[in-house]
Amino acid sequence: MPRIAFKAKGNILLLDLADILAVQAEGNYVSLRRRTNPHLVHASLSSMAEKLKPYGFIRIHRSVVVNISAVEEIQPLPTGEYRLRVKGGKQYLVTRTYKHNLRDLAQLWVGSERLCG
């Protein structure tokens, strides 16, 4: 299981990437969102998105990256955007700029419904 290491309060913490549901930008920091308490890390979202991409994380918004294995549901919205629900019930908006990344959510799409044009 791949892990991420980061500094927190002078110590180095190690987290399993599978425990991270999403990464959200918060000023000059990113918040590693888990089911329990999030961790703030001094980093840019674009650098985190790049580092996490090979481990199954996709960018869905200018300020949000999600773990594709944590996504449970996709809801199309009338605006052309989508709403994702991750494990634990938290929801995130997928903006039109990043909707093409939704194709990476599953290895196999079935049925006649065409997703993410």
Helices and strands as residue ranges (DSSP letters): E 3-8, E 11-16, G 17-19, E 22-26, E 29-33, E 39-41, H 45-52, G 53-55, E 57-61, E 64-67, G 68-70, E 71-76, E 82-86, E 91-94, G 96-105
